[in-house]
Amino acid sequence: MNFQQLRSVREATRCGFNLTEVATVLFTSQPGVSRQIRELEDELGVEIFQRNGKRLTGLTDPGKGILAIVERLLIEADNLRQASEEYAGKKSGTLTVATTHTQARYVLPRVVQAFRTAFPEVRIALQQSSPEHIAELVLSGKADVGIATEGLSQFDELVSFPCYAWNHAIVVPDGHPLLALPSVSLHDLGAYPLITYDVGFTGRGHIDDAFRQAGIATDIVLTAMDSDVIQQYVVLGMGVGIVASMAIEASQRNGLKTIVASHLFAPNVTRLAVRRGAYLRTYTRDFILQFAPELTRVDMDEAMKNGG
């Protein structure tokens, strides 16, 4: 039994049992992947995968149990490598952070700058994606840390920490009729074409819930993944924008005006997540504490121990 065999099994499930994709991920050949899997099955005395001819089609019942063990073994192998580098006093490495555009653009710059001052030998890799994909990146070990909204807390295999709460804001061109109102209501807002985030991004669910509960039909004419794009189309006069409050500095540069919307939509909580059971290097812990300064090392250790 060797780690290449274990990786072949794990990647086969992640790649939808497509051995050509597995070979690409593992930098080997398709026959090599097939051989690794078959040799492990022969050694264990059970078939891990269902087959249709030579093609893998799924996991057998024993294979489902074996896959869980394989995942744990590979996590612990990575933990062993991380711990050995830590104990050897190695201060270099790569911290991979999976996050949304809004977090990467508006929140992370000050954290990354402070982190680089403290750990100049550590490279930072930012991967911007959707909250669901962010969770997948952390679960697969392709990212050390994931940062997104509340959705990260829905994955049992992740330990997540609440970091800070934020609200949405309305952005409009100067002179827009909404600016003349003492307080904008959902009915006022729903009377205009709207531009906001894609479903699943940056608290979009709270926006939809508010209009749905009020029984107000909306005309969402354009959606995007990031705040800059939304605001650019507001500048063009295509509609009223609803963006994250941390993005309003960009609206001011674009000549847009901001209207408070905290009374219209439920607040959002940004969370930071790591893989359950992962060994956290000192620099990873420091990054987490810089991003969530109200969190303590004791809180972090307790969450990691109890599952967060």
N, C-alpha and C positions, 0 to 999 in steps of 0.2 A: 504494500500500500504506500502511495506517495502523494504529495500535494498536487502534482499535475493531474492525477486521476481524480482527486477531489474537486479541483477547479473545473475539470471537464464536465463532471456531473452537475455542478452548480450552474455553470454557464449554459449548459444544454437546456435547463429549465428556464433560465432568464431569456434565452434567445428563441423561445418557442419551439424547442427541439430541432432547430435548424442547425445542423452540424457545420455547414459552410460558414454561418455567422459565428459559431463557437470558435472555429479555427481562426477566423480573423481576429476575434477578441484575444485569443491566447497566443497569437503569432505562431501558429503551427499549421499542419495540413489536416484536411478532413479525415483521411485514413488514420492519421495519428490520433485524432480525437476519438474515433471509433474504437481504436485499439486500446486506448487508455480506459474507456468505459467498460469494454468487454473484459479486460484484465481484472478490473476491480470487481465486476460481477462474478467472475470465476473465482476470485479469491474469497469473496464473501459467501459464495454458494447460493446467491439469489439474483433474480433479474430485477434491476432497478427501474428499467424503462419498458413500456409496452412498445411493440414494434409491428409495423406492417411491411413485411419483407425486410429490407435493410434500413428503412426509415423509422425514426423514433416518432411515436405519436402521443406519448404521455407517460406518466409515472405509474408504476404498479403500486398496490397497497403497501408492500414492504418498502418500495422506493420512496414513498412519502415520508415514512419514518426515518429512513436512511438520509434523505435530503436534509431533514432538520438537524441531524447529527453532523453532517458534512458542513452545514452553515456554521454551527457552533465551533467546529474544529478550525475552520478557516478564519473565523473572527479571533479565536484565541491565538492562532499563528501570527496574525497581524498585531495583536496585543503584545505578543512576545517580542516581535521586532521593535515595536514602539518603545516597550519598556527597556529593552537592551540598549537602545540608542540613548534613552534618558539616563540610565544608570552609568553609561560610559561617558557621560558628560557632553554628548554631542548636542550642540545648540542650533544646528542648521536643520533644514527640512522644508517641507511645503505644507502650508495650511490651506486646504481647499474649502471654500465657503460657497455653498449653493444658496442663492437668494433671488428675490424678485428685482426687477429694474428699479422700482421705487426705493427699496432699501439700499441698493448698491449706489444709486445716484445721490440720494439726499441724506441718508443716515450714516452709512458706513465710512465715508471719507475721513471724518475726524477720528473714528475708531482705528481705521487702518493706519492713519498717520501716526497715532500714538503707539500702536502696536509695533510698527516698523522701527520706531525710536528705541523701544524696549528690546526688540529682537531683530536686529539688523541683518542677521544671517538667515532668517526664515523668509522664504518666498511665499507670497499670497496669490492664490488662484481663485478668482471670482467666476462662478458659473451662474448665469442668469437664466431663470426658467420659471415655469408655473409652479404653484405650491405643491401640486400632486407630484410633479417630476422632481421637485426639490426633495421631497420625502423619499422617493425612489433612489435618488443619488446617495443620500445618507445611508439608507438601508443596505445598499449594495457595496458600501465602502468607498465609492468613488468621490464622496465628499466627506469631510470630517465634521462639518457643522452645517446645519440648515437654518435659514432665517425666513420666516413668512408669517402669515396671520394664523388664526386659531386652528386652521385645518391640521397643523402638525400634531396637535394633541390627540387626533383620532387614530393614530397608528400605535398599536400596542408595542411594537418593536422599537419604538423611539422613546427617549426620555426628553421631555421638553420643559423649558423654563419660560414663564411669562416675563417679558422685558419692559414694555411700556405700552400705555394706551394712547390712542390717537383718534381723531375724528376726520370726517370728510369736510370739504369746503366747496363752495360754488364759485366758479370763475366766469366772468362775463366781460365783454368789451366795455370800455368807458362810455357812459351815456345809456346803457341798457335800462329798460323800464324797471327791472327788478331792484336796481340800486335806489330807486325812489321810495321803496316800501320800508316801513319801520322794522318789519320782521317778515321774512319770506316763509310762506307755508308750503306744504307739499302740493296743494292745489295750485298755488302761484307757479311753482317750479314745473309742475306737470303740464302747464299750458304751453310750454316751449319745447322745441326739439332738444334732445339731450345727447351729450357726448360723454361717455365714461368708460370704465374698464371692461375688458372681456369677462365673461362669466368665469368665476373661480379665481380672479385676480383682485388683490388689494381691496378687500372688503366689499366686493360687488354684491355679495349675498345680502348684506345689511341694507343696501340701497333698494334692491328688488323687494325685500321683505317689507320695508316701510311703505312703499307705494301699494304693494299687494294688500297689506292690512288696512290701508286707508281706502281701498277700492278705487284707486286712481289708475287709469290706463296711461302708459307712457309711450312716447315716440322717441325711442333711442335710435338715432339716425346713424351713429358711428360708434364703434368700440375699438379700443386699443389696449395693448399690454402695459404701456408706460405713460406717465403723466405728461412728459414733454410733447408727445404726439397728440394727446388729447387737447392740450392747450394751444397747440399750433392750429388745429382745426377750429377752435373757438375764435382765435384771432381772425381766421378767414370768414367768420360770420356764419358758420354752419349750424351752430347751436350753443346751448348753455353747457358748460363743463362741470362735472362733479369729479373732484380729484382728492387725493390724500392731503391732509393739512400740511404735512412736511414739504409738499411740493409747491407751496404758494410763492416761494421766493422766485421761482421761474416765471410765475404769472406776472409778477411785478416787473420783471425784465421785459416781458412781452407787451407791457402796457395794459394788461388786463387788471380788472378790479376783483377783489375777493369779498365774498359774502359768507358770514358764519352759517354753518349748517349743523352744528352739534346738537341742536334741538330737533332736527329732522330725522337723523339716522343714528342707530345704536353705535356706541363706541367700539372700536376695534382694538384687539390686543396683539401686538407683535410677539411672536414666540421664537425662541432659539432651541433647536433640537440636535441631539447627538444619538448615535446608535446605542441601544441598550447593551451593556456589557463591554463597551469599547474602552480601551485604555486611553486616557486623555493625557497627552504630553503637557508639560508645564506651560508651554507657550499657547496650547489650545485652551487651557483653563484661564490663562491670563486674558486671552482674546474674549472669552465668554464674559469674564468679570468686567472688562472694559465696555463691552456692548450693553451689559445689564448691571450697572454699578450698584443697584440696590440688592443684588444677589451676593451672598457671601460664600466663601469656600465651604463652610459647614453646610449651608443650604444645598450647594451643589453636590457635595459628597452624600448627603442624606437622600437627595433625589435619585442619584445614581444607584444607591443601595436599595432603595425602596421602589424604584421604577418611575418616579416623577409624576 
